Amino acid sequence: MTEIDRLASEIAACRICVDAPRGRPLPHEPRPVAWLSATARLAICGQAPGTRVHATGLPFNDPSGDRLRDWMGIGREAFYDRARIAIIPMGFCFPGLDANGGDLPPRRECAATWHDRIFAAMPQIELIVAIGQYAQAYHLGAARRRSLTETVAAWREIWDGQASPRVLALPHPSWRNTAWLKRNPWFESDVVPVLRAEVARLTSA
């Protein structure tokens, strides 16, 4: 069994957020969703599964995923090819809902327990697509700006200052960010073409 296989098996059986939580335990049975890969050169790193992903076990299996795939310029078949794309959210399980019906932040246990080990085991990754503030905080560190908008807007400066793996920061593709996209048309005119070119390069056979 390879290191990737061992990690994937351990993650699939993970119950830390129930058995040894940091704060309140997960309010339901864990269902970790993380797709590791020994060959993918591209990693999609978002926040945490939502309700539909929790029900199906398929990452980005929702309207947010449809928008993300449109930004990337690929279909479902390529997106779900684990040989070409790894999917490593900051939290592996659906974290539950807040009082307003929105998703809670990703559980802190996941990054602290797994992420350093995962990315050490995937040295072939050339591009990390960091979706949302939690992924950007982990993957960009000090290069992250004061807000998500500033971080995404500074993509070229961040990009030029990086060695492999490079990190490209994106807003979350949720419908809740439609107003953000309208206020920031530069994202789709400037950033999306770069994303599509990199996805095409890194997922080609």
C-alpha positions as CSV (number, residue, x, y, z in Angstrom):
1,M,0.0,0.0,0.0
2,T,1.4,3.4,-1.0
3,E,1.5,6.4,1.4
4,I,-1.4,8.0,-0.5
5,D,-3.5,4.9,-0.1
6,R,-2.6,4.7,3.6
7,L,-3.6,8.4,4.1
8,A,-6.8,8.0,2.2
9,S,-7.8,5.0,4.3
10,E,-7.0,6.8,7.5
11,I,-9.0,9.9,6.4
12,A,-12.0,7.8,5.4
13,A,-12.1,6.3,8.9
14,C,-11.4,9.7,10.7
15,R,-13.7,10.5,13.7
16,I,-11.5,13.2,15.4
17,C,-14.2,15.8,15.3
18,V,-16.6,13.5,17.2
19,D,-14.2,11.6,19.5
20,A,-11.6,14.3,20.3
21,P,-13.1,17.6,19.0
22,R,-11.6,21.1,19.3
23,G,-14.7,22.7,20.7
24,R,-18.2,21.4,20.1
25,P,-18.3,17.9,18.4
26,L,-19.5,17.5,14.9
27,P,-23.4,17.3,15.2
28,H,-23.7,14.3,13.0
29,E,-21.8,11.2,11.8
30,P,-18.6,12.0,10.0
31,R,-18.4,11.5,6.3
32,P,-14.9,12.7,5.2
33,V,-14.7,13.8,1.5
34,A,-11.1,14.2,0.3
35,W,-9.7,12.9,-3.0
36,L,-5.9,12.3,-2.8
37,S,-3.9,11.5,-5.9
38,A,-0.4,10.2,-6.6
39,T,-0.5,11.6,-10.2
40,A,-2.6,14.7,-10.3
41,R,-0.7,18.0,-10.8
42,L,-3.7,20.1,-9.9
43,A,-5.3,20.3,-6.4
44,I,-8.7,22.0,-5.8
45,C,-8.7,23.2,-2.2
46,G,-12.0,24.7,-0.9
47,Q,-13.7,25.0,2.4
48,A,-15.8,22.0,3.4
49,P,-18.5,19.8,2.0
50,G,-22.1,21.1,2.0
51,T,-25.3,19.2,2.6
52,R,-25.5,17.7,-0.9
53,V,-21.9,16.6,-0.9
54,H,-22.4,15.1,2.6
55,A,-25.3,13.1,1.2
56,T,-23.6,11.9,-1.9
57,G,-19.9,11.8,-1.0
58,L,-19.1,13.5,-4.3
59,P,-17.2,16.8,-4.0
60,F,-18.6,19.9,-5.6
61,N,-21.7,18.0,-6.6
62,D,-23.9,21.1,-6.5
63,P,-24.5,24.4,-8.3
64,S,-21.2,25.7,-6.8
65,G,-19.4,22.9,-8.5
66,D,-21.1,23.7,-11.8
67,R,-19.9,27.3,-11.6
68,L,-16.4,26.2,-10.6
69,R,-16.2,23.8,-13.6
70,D,-17.3,26.6,-15.9
71,W,-14.5,28.8,-14.5
72,M,-12.0,25.9,-15.0
73,G,-13.3,25.2,-18.5
74,I,-13.8,21.5,-18.0
75,G,-16.7,19.0,-17.7
76,R,-17.6,16.6,-15.0
77,E,-15.7,13.7,-16.4
78,A,-12.3,15.5,-16.3
79,F,-13.1,17.2,-13.0
80,Y,-13.8,13.8,-11.3
81,D,-10.8,12.0,-12.7
82,R,-8.7,11.4,-9.6
83,A,-5.6,10.7,-11.8
84,R,-5.7,14.3,-12.9
85,I,-7.3,16.4,-10.1
86,A,-7.0,16.1,-6.3
87,I,-9.7,17.6,-4.2
88,I,-8.6,18.5,-0.6
89,P,-10.9,20.8,1.3
90,M,-9.9,22.5,4.5
91,G,-12.5,20.5,6.3
92,F,-13.3,17.0,5.1
93,C,-16.8,16.7,6.7
94,F,-19.9,18.8,6.4
95,P,-19.5,21.1,9.5
96,G,-23.2,21.7,10.1
97,L,-25.4,24.9,9.8
98,D,-25.3,28.1,11.8
99,A,-28.4,29.9,13.2
100,N,-29.0,31.5,9.9
101,G,-28.9,28.3,7.9
102,G,-25.5,28.9,6.4
103,D,-22.6,26.4,6.6
104,L,-20.4,26.6,9.6
105,P,-16.6,27.2,9.1
106,P,-14.5,24.1,8.3
107,R,-13.6,22.0,11.3
108,R,-10.1,23.0,12.7
109,E,-9.2,19.4,13.3
110,C,-8.7,18.5,9.7
111,A,-6.0,20.9,8.7
112,A,-4.1,20.4,12.0
113,T,-4.2,16.6,11.6
114,W,-4.0,15.9,7.9
115,H,-3.0,18.7,5.6
116,D,0.8,18.8,6.1
117,R,0.9,15.1,5.7
118,I,-1.2,15.1,2.6
119,F,0.8,17.7,0.7
120,A,4.1,16.2,1.7
121,A,2.8,13.0,0.1
122,M,1.8,14.8,-3.1
123,P,5.0,16.6,-4.2
124,Q,3.9,16.4,-7.8
125,I,1.2,19.1,-7.3
126,E,2.1,22.1,-9.4
127,L,-1.0,24.3,-8.9
128,I,-3.3,24.7,-5.8
129,V,-6.6,26.4,-6.5
130,A,-7.4,28.0,-3.1
131,I,-11.1,28.7,-2.9
132,G,-12.2,31.0,-0.1
133,Q,-10.5,32.6,2.9
134,Y,-9.8,29.4,4.9
135,A,-7.9,27.7,2.1
136,Q,-6.1,30.9,1.3
137,A,-5.0,31.3,4.9
138,Y,-3.5,27.9,4.9
139,H,-1.9,27.8,1.4
140,L,-0.8,31.4,1.1
141,G,0.3,32.1,4.7
142,A,1.9,35.6,4.8
143,A,1.2,36.2,1.1
144,R,-2.5,36.4,1.9
145,R,-3.9,40.0,1.9
146,R,-6.3,41.6,4.4
147,S,-9.5,40.4,2.7
148,L,-10.5,37.8,0.2
149,T,-11.1,40.5,-2.5
150,E,-7.6,42.0,-2.0
151,T,-6.1,38.5,-2.1
152,V,-7.8,37.5,-5.3
153,A,-7.0,40.9,-6.8
154,A,-3.3,40.5,-6.0
155,W,-3.2,37.2,-7.9
156,R,-0.5,38.2,-10.4
157,E,1.9,39.6,-7.7
158,I,1.4,36.5,-5.6
159,W,1.7,34.2,-8.6
160,D,5.0,35.8,-9.8
161,G,6.5,35.4,-6.3
162,Q,5.9,31.7,-6.0
163,A,7.8,28.5,-6.7
164,S,5.9,25.2,-7.3
165,P,3.3,24.6,-6.2
166,R,1.8,27.9,-7.2
167,V,-1.4,29.0,-5.5
168,L,-4.2,30.7,-7.4
169,A,-6.8,32.3,-5.1
170,L,-10.5,32.3,-6.1
171,P,-13.7,33.4,-4.4
172,H,-16.1,30.7,-3.5
173,P,-18.3,29.8,-6.6
174,S,-21.5,29.8,-4.4
175,W,-24.5,31.6,-5.8
176,R,-24.1,33.8,-2.7
177,N,-21.1,35.4,-4.4
178,T,-23.0,36.4,-7.5
179,A,-23.1,40.0,-6.3
180,W,-19.3,39.9,-5.6
181,L,-18.7,38.8,-9.2
182,K,-20.8,41.6,-10.5
183,R,-18.9,44.1,-8.4
184,N,-15.6,42.7,-9.5
185,P,-15.8,42.0,-13.3
186,W,-12.0,41.8,-13.5
187,F,-12.1,38.4,-11.9
188,E,-13.8,36.8,-14.9
189,S,-11.9,38.9,-17.5
190,D,-8.4,38.6,-15.9
191,V,-8.2,35.6,-13.6
192,V,-10.5,33.0,-15.2
193,P,-8.6,32.8,-18.5
194,V,-5.4,32.1,-16.5
195,L,-7.2,29.5,-14.5
196,R,-8.5,27.8,-17.7
197,A,-5.1,27.8,-19.3
198,E,-3.4,26.2,-16.3
199,V,-6.2,23.6,-15.9
200,A,-5.8,22.7,-19.6
201,R,-2.1,22.4,-19.3
202,L,-2.1,20.4,-16.1
203,T,-4.9,18.0,-16.9
204,S,-3.9,17.2,-20.5
205,A,-3.0,13.5,-21.1
